[in-house]
C-alpha cells in the first residue's frame, strides 16, 4: 500500500520522533526538553548520574518493502561538526537517537 504524505509530513514525523525520545528519556529519569538549535534537538539531564546529553534525533517514515533499508545518520561531515559544536557550547555529551 502506497503511503500518501502531506506537504508537512517531514515536519510532523520529525516532531513525533523528538517527542517519542523525550517520552523515553522522561520514563528513564531524565529531565528532557526539545530545543531549536543547530546540531541538536534535545537536551536531557539525569540528576542521579549528573549526565547532560545533547541529542540529535533522526526519524523517518518507512513504506512497505523498505524496512531493511539503512538510515543515514549524518549526510555530511558538517552535520556531525554542528552536533559536536552544539554539545560543546552546552556542556553535553553528544548522542544520536534514531
Biopython code that builds the backbone (N, CA, C, O; Angstrom):
import numpy as np
from Bio.PDB.StructureBuilder import StructureBuilder

atoms = [
    (1, "UNK", "N", (0.832, -1.173, 0.000)),
    (1, "UNK", "CA", (0.000, 0.000, 0.000)),
    (1, "UNK", "C", (0.886, 1.249, 0.000)),
    (1, "UNK", "O", (1.789, 1.368, 0.827)),
    (2, "UNK", "N", (0.637, 2.152, -0.898)),
    (2, "UNK", "CA", (1.390, 3.396, -1.009)),
    (2, "UNK", "C", (0.937, 4.372, 0.086)),
    (2, "UNK", "O", (-0.261, 4.552, 0.303)),
    (3, "UNK", "N", (1.890, 4.995, 0.766)),
    (3, "UNK", "CA", (1.578, 5.996, 1.782)),
    (3, "UNK", "C", (1.473, 7.354, 1.107)),
    (3, "UNK", "O", (2.381, 7.761, 0.381)),
    (4, "UNK", "N", (0.384, 8.046, 1.340)),
    (4, "UNK", "CA", (0.235, 9.405, 0.829)),
    (4, "UNK", "C", (0.644, 10.364, 1.938)),
    (4, "UNK", "O", (0.050, 10.367, 3.016)),
    (5, "UNK", "N", (1.657, 11.175, 1.669)),
    (5, "UNK", "CA", (2.194, 12.077, 2.677)),
    (5, "UNK", "C", (1.757, 13.504, 2.389)),
    (5, "UNK", "O", (1.688, 13.930, 1.236)),
    (6, "UNK", "N", (1.464, 14.232, 3.458)),
    (6, "UNK", "CA", (1.100, 15.637, 3.307)),
    (6, "UNK", "C", (2.354, 16.452, 3.005)),
    (6, "UNK", "O", (3.472, 15.943, 3.084)),
    (7, "UNK", "N", (2.159, 17.698, 2.664)),
    (7, "UNK", "CA", (3.295, 18.577, 2.370)),
    (7, "UNK", "C", (4.105, 18.868, 3.633)),
    (7, "UNK", "O", (5.261, 19.281, 3.539)),
    (8, "UNK", "N", (3.525, 18.662, 4.795)),
    (8, "UNK", "CA", (4.208, 18.910, 6.068)),
    (8, "UNK", "C", (4.669, 17.618, 6.743)),
    (8, "UNK", "O", (5.038, 17.635, 7.917)),
    (9, "UNK", "N", (4.651, 16.513, 6.024)),
    (9, "UNK", "CA", (4.939, 15.219, 6.638)),
    (9, "UNK", "C", (6.315, 15.164, 7.298)),
    (9, "UNK", "O", (6.433, 14.631, 8.401)),
    (10, "UNK", "N", (7.345, 15.691, 6.666)),
    (10, "UNK", "CA", (8.684, 15.655, 7.258)),
    (10, "UNK", "C", (8.714, 16.380, 8.594)),
    (10, "UNK", "O", (9.329, 15.899, 9.545)),
    (11, "UNK", "N", (8.062, 17.524, 8.677)),
    (11, "UNK", "CA", (7.995, 18.281, 9.928)),
    (11, "UNK", "C", (7.256, 17.480, 10.998)),
    (11, "UNK", "O", (7.697, 17.409, 12.145)),
    (12, "UNK", "N", (6.137, 16.883, 10.618)),
    (12, "UNK", "CA", (5.325, 16.105, 11.555)),
    (12, "UNK", "C", (6.102, 14.903, 12.082)),
    (12, "UNK", "O", (6.117, 14.661, 13.289)),
    (13, "UNK", "N", (6.745, 14.151, 11.198)),
    (13, "UNK", "CA", (7.464, 12.951, 11.633)),
    (13, "UNK", "C", (8.703, 13.327, 12.448)),
    (13, "UNK", "O", (9.090, 12.588, 13.353)),
    (14, "UNK", "N", (9.324, 14.457, 12.141)),
    (14, "UNK", "CA", (10.464, 14.930, 12.929)),
    (14, "UNK", "C", (10.048, 15.276, 14.349)),
    (14, "UNK", "O", (10.725, 14.899, 15.306)),
    (15, "UNK", "N", (8.943, 15.990, 14.491)),
    (15, "UNK", "CA", (8.455, 16.342, 15.825)),
    (15, "UNK", "C", (7.993, 15.098, 16.584)),
    (15, "UNK", "O", (8.196, 14.994, 17.794)),
    (16, "UNK", "N", (7.375, 14.162, 15.878)),
    (16, "UNK", "CA", (6.959, 12.913, 16.509)),
    (16, "UNK", "C", (8.173, 12.190, 17.101)),
    (16, "UNK", "O", (8.129, 11.728, 18.241)),
    (17, "UNK", "N", (9.254, 12.095, 16.322)),
    (17, "UNK", "CA", (10.465, 11.441, 16.794)),
    (17, "UNK", "C", (11.046, 12.126, 18.022)),
    (17, "UNK", "O", (11.464, 11.455, 18.967)),
    (18, "UNK", "N", (11.077, 13.447, 18.018)),
    (18, "UNK", "CA", (11.600, 14.204, 19.156)),
    (18, "UNK", "C", (10.762, 13.957, 20.408)),
    (18, "UNK", "O", (11.307, 13.746, 21.492)),
    (19, "UNK", "N", (9.442, 13.983, 20.259)),
    (19, "UNK", "CA", (8.574, 13.748, 21.415)),
    (19, "UNK", "C", (8.656, 12.303, 21.907)),
    (19, "UNK", "O", (8.583, 12.050, 23.109)),
    (20, "UNK", "N", (8.807, 11.370, 20.991)),
    (20, "UNK", "CA", (8.951, 9.972, 21.372)),
    (20, "UNK", "C", (10.220, 9.766, 22.212)),
    (20, "UNK", "O", (10.188, 9.071, 23.227)),
    (21, "UNK", "N", (11.322, 10.366, 21.790)),
    (21, "UNK", "CA", (12.577, 10.259, 22.540)),
    (21, "UNK", "C", (12.457, 10.961, 23.892)),
    (21, "UNK", "O", (12.954, 10.444, 24.893)),
    (22, "UNK", "N", (11.811, 12.124, 23.943)),
    (22, "UNK", "CA", (11.605, 12.812, 25.225)),
    (22, "UNK", "C", (10.785, 11.954, 26.177)),
    (22, "UNK", "O", (11.069, 11.919, 27.374)),
    (23, "UNK", "N", (9.776, 11.264, 25.666)),
    (23, "UNK", "CA", (8.966, 10.375, 26.493)),
    (23, "UNK", "C", (9.840, 9.262, 27.082)),
    (23, "UNK", "O", (9.769, 8.982, 28.279)),
    (24, "UNK", "N", (10.651, 8.640, 26.251)),
    (24, "UNK", "CA", (11.522, 7.566, 26.705)),
    (24, "UNK", "C", (12.515, 8.071, 27.755)),
    (24, "UNK", "O", (12.744, 7.410, 28.769)),
    (25, "UNK", "N", (13.098, 9.241, 27.508)),
    (25, "UNK", "CA", (14.043, 9.812, 28.467)),
    (25, "UNK", "C", (13.359, 10.128, 29.792)),
    (25, "UNK", "O", (13.905, 9.826, 30.853)),
    (26, "UNK", "N", (12.183, 10.726, 29.746)),
    (26, "UNK", "CA", (11.437, 11.067, 30.950)),
    (26, "UNK", "C", (11.114, 9.820, 31.772)),
    (26, "UNK", "O", (11.197, 9.840, 33.000)),
    (27, "UNK", "N", (10.752, 8.754, 31.098)),
    (27, "UNK", "CA", (10.440, 7.496, 31.776)),
    (27, "UNK", "C", (11.691, 6.814, 32.317)),
    (27, "UNK", "O", (11.601, 5.853, 33.081)),
    (28, "UNK", "N", (12.859, 7.315, 31.918)),
    (28, "UNK", "CA", (14.132, 6.756, 32.375)),
    (28, "UNK", "C", (14.834, 7.671, 33.380)),
    (28, "UNK", "O", (16.017, 7.485, 33.666)),
    (29, "UNK", "N", (14.114, 8.657, 33.917)),
    (29, "UNK", "CA", (14.662, 9.511, 34.966)),
    (29, "UNK", "C", (15.360, 10.773, 34.506)),
    (29, "UNK", "O", (15.964, 11.471, 35.320)),
    (30, "UNK", "N", (15.294, 11.083, 33.222)),
    (30, "UNK", "CA", (15.912, 12.297, 32.704)),
    (30, "UNK", "C", (14.908, 13.445, 32.680)),
    (30, "UNK", "O", (13.713, 13.235, 32.472)),
    (31, "UNK", "N", (15.402, 14.642, 32.891)),
    (31, "UNK", "CA", (14.655, 15.856, 32.555)),
    (31, "UNK", "C", (15.044, 16.138, 31.114)),
    (31, "UNK", "O", (16.233, 16.189, 30.799)),
    (32, "UNK", "N", (14.077, 16.321, 30.240)),
    (32, "UNK", "CA", (14.395, 16.497, 28.817)),
    (32, "UNK", "C", (13.563, 17.614, 28.225)),
    (32, "UNK", "O", (12.404, 17.812, 28.590)),
    (33, "UNK", "N", (14.171, 18.339, 27.308)),
    (33, "UNK", "CA", (13.451, 19.405, 26.610)),
    (33, "UNK", "C", (13.881, 19.438, 25.151)),
    (33, "UNK", "O", (15.034, 19.172, 24.814)),
    (34, "UNK", "N", (12.942, 19.765, 24.316)),
    (34, "UNK", "CA", (13.222, 19.927, 22.887)),
    (34, "UNK", "C", (13.757, 21.334, 22.684)),
    (34, "UNK", "O", (13.196, 22.303, 23.196)),
    (35, "UNK", "N", (14.848, 21.440, 21.933)),
    (35, "UNK", "CA", (15.467, 22.740, 21.681)),
    (35, "UNK", "C", (15.511, 23.004, 20.176)),
    (35, "UNK", "O", (15.583, 22.074, 19.372)),
    (36, "UNK", "N", (15.470, 24.249, 19.820)),
    (36, "UNK", "CA", (15.587, 24.658, 18.430)),
    (36, "UNK", "C", (16.994, 25.204, 18.240)),
    (36, "UNK", "O", (17.213, 26.415, 18.272)),
    (37, "UNK", "N", (17.936, 24.301, 18.045)),
    (37, "UNK", "CA", (19.335, 24.702, 17.919)),
    (37, "UNK", "C", (20.000, 23.876, 16.823)),
    (37, "UNK", "O", (19.716, 22.688, 16.673)),
    (38, "UNK", "N", (20.871, 24.502, 16.074)),
    (38, "UNK", "CA", (21.597, 23.792, 15.023)),
    (38, "UNK", "C", (22.429, 22.677, 15.641)),
    (38, "UNK", "O", (23.243, 22.927, 16.530)),
    (39, "UNK", "N", (22.226, 21.446, 15.173)),
    (39, "UNK", "CA", (23.042, 20.318, 15.597)),
    (39, "UNK", "C", (22.416, 19.405, 16.620)),
    (39, "UNK", "O", (22.716, 18.211, 16.635)),
    (40, "UNK", "N", (21.543, 19.930, 17.490)),
    (40, "UNK", "CA", (20.886, 19.074, 18.475)),
    (40, "UNK", "C", (19.396, 19.413, 18.546)),
    (40, "UNK", "O", (18.977, 20.538, 18.273)),
    (41, "UNK", "N", (18.619, 18.405, 18.918)),
    (41, "UNK", "CA", (17.168, 18.555, 19.017)),
    (41, "UNK", "C", (16.668, 18.482, 20.450)),
    (41, "UNK", "O", (15.615, 19.034, 20.768)),
    (42, "UNK", "N", (17.415, 17.805, 21.318)),
    (42, "UNK", "CA", (17.002, 17.596, 22.706)),
    (42, "UNK", "C", (18.203, 17.791, 23.623)),
    (42, "UNK", "O", (19.318, 17.383, 23.299)),
    (43, "UNK", "N", (17.964, 18.421, 24.773)),
    (43, "UNK", "CA", (18.938, 18.428, 25.858)),
    (43, "UNK", "C", (18.284, 17.673, 27.001)),
    (43, "UNK", "O", (17.147, 17.957, 27.379)),
    (44, "UNK", "N", (19.014, 16.707, 27.547)),
    (44, "UNK", "CA", (18.490, 15.879, 28.629)),
    (44, "UNK", "C", (19.488, 15.859, 29.785)),
    (44, "UNK", "O", (20.702, 15.836, 29.579)),
    (45, "UNK", "N", (18.946, 15.868, 31.009)),
    (45, "UNK", "CA", (19.763, 15.879, 32.219)),
    (45, "UNK", "C", (19.301, 14.771, 33.148)),
    (45, "UNK", "O", (18.104, 14.605, 33.382)),
    (46, "UNK", "N", (20.253, 14.014, 33.678)),
    (46, "UNK", "CA", (19.936, 12.992, 34.669)),
    (46, "UNK", "C", (20.588, 13.407, 35.979)),
    (46, "UNK", "O", (21.814, 13.417, 36.090)),
    (47, "UNK", "N", (19.771, 13.751, 36.976)),
    (47, "UNK", "CA", (20.302, 14.263, 38.242)),
    (47, "UNK", "C", (21.018, 13.177, 39.053)),
    (47, "UNK", "O", (21.867, 13.495, 39.885)),
    (48, "UNK", "N", (20.693, 11.926, 38.826)),
    (48, "UNK", "CA", (21.353, 10.831, 39.539)),
    (48, "UNK", "C", (22.771, 10.618, 39.024)),
    (48, "UNK", "O", (23.709, 10.499, 39.813)),
    (49, "UNK", "N", (22.927, 10.570, 37.719)),
    (49, "UNK", "CA", (24.250, 10.312, 37.124)),
    (49, "UNK", "C", (25.010, 11.597, 36.810)),
    (49, "UNK", "O", (26.201, 11.564, 36.498)),
    (50, "UNK", "N", (24.307, 12.737, 36.897)),
    (50, "UNK", "CA", (24.906, 14.053, 36.574)),
    (50, "UNK", "C", (25.360, 14.129, 35.123)),
    (50, "UNK", "O", (26.356, 14.780, 34.808)),
    (51, "UNK", "N", (24.629, 13.464, 34.249)),
    (51, "UNK", "CA", (24.962, 13.475, 32.815)),
    (51, "UNK", "C", (24.014, 14.393, 32.069)),
    (51, "UNK", "O", (22.800, 14.357, 32.274)),
    (52, "UNK", "N", (24.581, 15.212, 31.204)),
    (52, "UNK", "CA", (23.802, 16.080, 30.318)),
    (52, "UNK", "C", (24.058, 15.608, 28.896)),
    (52, "UNK", "O", (25.204, 15.544, 28.450)),
    (53, "UNK", "N", (22.994, 15.279, 28.192)),
    (53, "UNK", "CA", (23.102, 14.760, 26.840)),
    (53, "UNK", "C", (22.568, 15.777, 25.835)),
    (53, "UNK", "O", (21.524, 16.391, 26.054)),
    (54, "UNK", "N", (23.282, 15.942, 24.753)),
    (54, "UNK", "CA", (22.808, 16.709, 23.607)),
    (54, "UNK", "C", (22.473, 15.705, 22.523)),
    (54, "UNK", "O", (23.356, 15.005, 22.029)),
    (55, "UNK", "N", (21.206, 15.628, 22.149)),
    (55, "UNK", "CA", (20.751, 14.539, 21.283)),
    (55, "UNK", "C", (20.264, 15.072, 19.941)),
    (55, "UNK", "O", (19.434, 15.978, 19.871)),
    (56, "UNK", "N", (20.800, 14.488, 18.888)),
    (56, "UNK", "CA", (20.316, 14.742, 17.535)),
    (56, "UNK", "C", (19.371, 13.586, 17.191)),
    (56, "UNK", "O", (19.762, 12.421, 17.261)),
    (57, "UNK", "N", (18.129, 13.912, 16.818)),
    (57, "UNK", "CA", (17.121, 12.892, 16.539)),
    (57, "UNK", "C", (16.963, 12.737, 15.031)),
    (57, "UNK", "O", (16.817, 13.718, 14.301)),
    (58, "UNK", "N", (16.994, 11.486, 14.581)),
    (58, "UNK", "CA", (16.777, 11.149, 13.170)),
    (58, "UNK", "C", (15.544, 10.260, 13.083)),
    (58, "UNK", "O", (15.526, 9.168, 13.651)),
    (59, "UNK", "N", (14.528, 10.711, 12.387)),
    (59, "UNK", "CA", (13.314, 9.903, 12.249)),
    (59, "UNK", "C", (12.812, 9.990, 10.819)),
    (59, "UNK", "O", (13.055, 10.966, 10.110)),
    (60, "UNK", "N", (12.104, 8.940, 10.417)),
    (60, "UNK", "CA", (11.548, 8.930, 9.072)),
    (60, "UNK", "C", (10.425, 7.912, 8.991)),
    (60, "UNK", "O", (10.275, 7.062, 9.869)),
    (61, "UNK", "N", (9.649, 8.006, 7.944)),
    (61, "UNK", "CA", (8.585, 7.054, 7.684)),
    (61, "UNK", "C", (9.112, 5.994, 6.729)),
    (61, "UNK", "O", (9.802, 6.311, 5.760)),
    (62, "UNK", "N", (8.792, 4.762, 6.997)),
    (62, "UNK", "CA", (9.205, 3.666, 6.120)),
    (62, "UNK", "C", (7.968, 3.070, 5.474)),
    (62, "UNK", "O", (6.973, 2.786, 6.141)),
    (63, "UNK", "N", (8.048, 2.889, 4.179)),
    (63, "UNK", "CA", (6.969, 2.251, 3.444)),
    (63, "UNK", "C", (7.197, 0.759, 3.352)),
    (63, "UNK", "O", (8.293, 0.275, 3.635)),
    (64, "UNK", "N", (6.180, 0.033, 2.960)),
    (64, "UNK", "CA", (6.332, -1.419, 2.791)),
    (64, "UNK", "C", (7.489, -1.743, 1.840)),
    (64, "UNK", "O", (7.633, -1.145, 0.774)),
    (65, "UNK", "N", (8.303, -2.708, 2.264)),
    (65, "UNK", "CA", (9.440, -3.114, 1.448)),
    (65, "UNK", "C", (10.720, -2.358, 1.740)),
    (65, "UNK", "O", (11.775, -2.710, 1.212)),
    (66, "UNK", "N", (10.651, -1.320, 2.577)),
    (66, "UNK", "CA", (11.849, -0.529, 2.897)),
    (66, "UNK", "C", (12.310, -0.750, 4.337)),
    (66, "UNK", "O", (13.197, -0.042, 4.815)),
    (67, "UNK", "N", (11.723, -1.715, 5.027)),
    (67, "UNK", "CA", (12.027, -1.927, 6.443)),
    (67, "UNK", "C", (13.497, -2.242, 6.695)),
    (67, "UNK", "O", (14.011, -1.950, 7.775)),
    (68, "UNK", "N", (14.169, -2.820, 5.737)),
    (68, "UNK", "CA", (15.574, -3.207, 5.921)),
    (68, "UNK", "C", (16.560, -2.199, 5.329)),
    (68, "UNK", "O", (17.770, -2.424, 5.378)),
    (69, "UNK", "N", (16.069, -1.106, 4.777)),
    (69, "UNK", "CA", (16.982, -0.113, 4.211)),
    (69, "UNK", "C", (17.646, 0.691, 5.332)),
    (69, "UNK", "O", (17.088, 0.842, 6.419)),
    (70, "UNK", "N", (18.826, 1.195, 5.051)),
    (70, "UNK", "CA", (19.609, 1.890, 6.071)),
    (70, "UNK", "C", (19.091, 3.308, 6.317)),
    (70, "UNK", "O", (18.336, 3.865, 5.520)),
    (71, "UNK", "N", (19.518, 3.863, 7.433)),
    (71, "UNK", "CA", (19.223, 5.246, 7.800)),
    (71, "UNK", "C", (20.535, 5.998, 7.786)),
    (71, "UNK", "O", (21.500, 5.563, 8.415)),
    (72, "UNK", "N", (20.592, 7.114, 7.084)),
    (72, "UNK", "CA", (21.796, 7.937, 7.046)),
    (72, "UNK", "C", (21.807, 8.812, 8.297)),
    (72, "UNK", "O", (20.909, 9.629, 8.501)),
    (73, "UNK", "N", (22.821, 8.636, 9.123)),
    (73, "UNK", "CA", (22.877, 9.374, 10.377)),
    (73, "UNK", "C", (23.323, 10.814, 10.121)),
    (73, "UNK", "O", (22.619, 11.755, 10.490)),
    (74, "UNK", "N", (24.466, 10.987, 9.505)),
    (74, "UNK", "CA", (24.930, 12.318, 9.127)),
    (74, "UNK", "C", (25.210, 12.299, 7.637)),
    (74, "UNK", "O", (26.076, 11.562, 7.167)),
    (75, "UNK", "N", (24.476, 13.110, 6.901)),
    (75, "UNK", "CA", (24.667, 13.142, 5.451)),
    (75, "UNK", "C", (26.019, 13.735, 5.081)),
    (75, "UNK", "O", (26.621, 13.347, 4.080)),
    (76, "UNK", "N", (26.491, 14.672, 5.887)),
    (76, "UNK", "CA", (27.761, 15.332, 5.599)),
    (76, "UNK", "C", (28.556, 15.463, 6.887)),
    (76, "UNK", "O", (27.987, 15.439, 7.978)),
    (77, "UNK", "N", (29.844, 15.598, 6.766)),
    (77, "UNK", "CA", (30.708, 15.802, 7.933)),
    (77, "UNK", "C", (30.323, 17.078, 8.674)),
    (77, "UNK", "O", (30.482, 17.154, 9.892)),
    (78, "UNK", "N", (29.818, 18.083, 7.954)),
    (78, "UNK", "CA", (29.417, 19.333, 8.607)),
    (78, "UNK", "C", (28.267, 19.102, 9.585)),
    (78, "UNK", "O", (28.177, 19.805, 10.591)),
    (79, "UNK", "N", (27.371, 18.121, 9.315)),
    (79, "UNK", "CA", (26.286, 17.814, 10.245)),
    (79, "UNK", "C", (26.845, 17.304, 11.572)),
    (79, "UNK", "O", (26.387, 17.702, 12.643)),
    (80, "UNK", "N", (27.833, 16.426, 11.491)),
    (80, "UNK", "CA", (28.475, 15.911, 12.704)),
    (80, "UNK", "C", (29.164, 17.054, 13.453)),
    (80, "UNK", "O", (29.079, 17.135, 14.678)),
    (81, "UNK", "N", (29.834, 17.920, 12.728)),
    (81, "UNK", "CA", (30.524, 19.051, 13.357)),
    (81, "UNK", "C", (29.553, 19.979, 14.071)),
    (81, "UNK", "O", (29.873, 20.509, 15.136)),
    (82, "UNK", "N", (28.366, 20.183, 13.496)),
    (82, "UNK", "CA", (27.349, 21.038, 14.132)),
    (82, "UNK", "C", (26.875, 20.432, 15.445)),
    (82, "UNK", "O", (26.685, 21.143, 16.432)),
    (83, "UNK", "N", (26.685, 19.123, 15.455)),
    (83, "UNK", "CA", (26.274, 18.447, 16.691)),
    (83, "UNK", "C", (27.363, 18.562, 17.748)),
    (83, "UNK", "O", (27.078, 18.870, 18.905)),
    (84, "UNK", "N", (28.583, 18.320, 17.363)),
    (84, "UNK", "CA", (29.708, 18.412, 18.303)),
    (84, "UNK", "C", (29.862, 19.830, 18.856)),
    (84, "UNK", "O", (30.117, 20.007, 20.047)),
    (85, "UNK", "N", (29.707, 20.837, 17.994)),
    (85, "UNK", "CA", (29.835, 22.227, 18.435)),
    (85, "UNK", "C", (28.714, 22.608, 19.394)),
    (85, "UNK", "O", (28.964, 23.279, 20.396)),
    (86, "UNK", "N", (27.495, 22.196, 19.108)),
    (86, "UNK", "CA", (26.366, 22.497, 19.997)),
    (86, "UNK", "C", (26.567, 21.828, 21.354)),
    (86, "UNK", "O", (26.299, 22.434, 22.391)),
    (87, "UNK", "N", (27.031, 20.595, 21.349)),
    (87, "UNK", "CA", (27.268, 19.896, 22.606)),
    (87, "UNK", "C", (28.381, 20.564, 23.408)),
    (87, "UNK", "O", (28.291, 20.647, 24.633)),
    (88, "UNK", "N", (29.402, 21.031, 22.751)),
    (88, "UNK", "CA", (30.478, 21.741, 23.442)),
    (88, "UNK", "C", (29.945, 23.038, 24.056)),
    (88, "UNK", "O", (30.308, 23.384, 25.181)),
    (89, "UNK", "N", (29.093, 23.752, 23.332)),
    (89, "UNK", "CA", (28.548, 25.020, 23.819)),
    (89, "UNK", "C", (27.663, 24.834, 25.047)),
    (89, "UNK", "O", (27.629, 25.701, 25.921)),
    (90, "UNK", "N", (26.951, 23.717, 25.122)),
    (90, "UNK", "CA", (26.015, 23.478, 26.223)),
    (90, "UNK", "C", (26.556, 22.486, 27.257)),
    (90, "UNK", "O", (25.844, 22.123, 28.193)),
    (91, "UNK", "N", (27.793, 22.049, 27.097)),
    (91, "UNK", "CA", (28.385, 21.112, 28.050)),
    (91, "UNK", "C", (27.696, 19.764, 28.066)),
    (91, "UNK", "O", (27.457, 19.193, 29.130)),
    (92, "UNK", "N", (27.375, 19.251, 26.878)),
    (92, "UNK", "CA", (26.630, 17.993, 26.739)),
    (92, "UNK", "C", (27.500, 16.891, 26.131)),
    (92, "UNK", "O", (28.470, 17.156, 25.421)),
    (93, "UNK", "N", (27.123, 15.658, 26.432)),
    (93, "UNK", "CA", (27.678, 14.504, 25.718)),
    (93, "UNK", "C", (26.899, 14.350, 24.435)),
    (93, "UNK", "O", (25.669, 14.374, 24.478)),
    (94, "UNK", "N", (27.546, 14.194, 23.297)),
    (94, "UNK", "CA", (26.802, 14.029, 22.036)),
    (94, "UNK", "C", (26.196, 12.627, 21.897)),
    (94, "UNK", "O", (26.861, 11.618, 22.131)),
    (95, "UNK", "N", (24.925, 12.593, 21.513)),
    (95, "UNK", "CA", (24.196, 11.340, 21.296)),
    (95, "UNK", "C", (23.348, 11.478, 20.053)),
    (95, "UNK", "O", (22.983, 12.581, 19.647)),
    (96, "UNK", "N", (23.040, 10.345, 19.456)),
    (96, "UNK", "CA", (22.133, 10.303, 18.314)),
    (96, "UNK", "C", (21.020, 9.334, 18.643)),
    (96, "UNK", "O", (21.275, 8.231, 19.127)),
    (97, "UNK", "N", (19.773, 9.740, 18.384)),
    (97, "UNK", "CA", (18.621, 8.852, 18.557)),
    (97, "UNK", "C", (18.024, 8.615, 17.183)),
    (97, "UNK", "O", (17.724, 9.562, 16.456)),
    (98, "UNK", "N", (17.852, 7.349, 16.831)),
    (98, "UNK", "CA", (17.299, 7.009, 15.523)),
    (98, "UNK", "C", (15.961, 6.321, 15.712)),
    (98, "UNK", "O", (15.316, 5.946, 14.732)),
]
sb = StructureBuilder()
sb.init_structure("model")
sb.init_model(0)
sb.init_chain("A")
sb.init_seg("    ")
for serial, (resi, resn, name, xyz) in enumerate(atoms, 1):
    if name == "N":
        sb.init_residue(resn, " ", resi, " ")
    sb.init_atom(name, np.array(xyz, "f"), 0.0, 1.0, " ", f" {name:<3s}", serial, name[0])
structure = sb.get_structure()
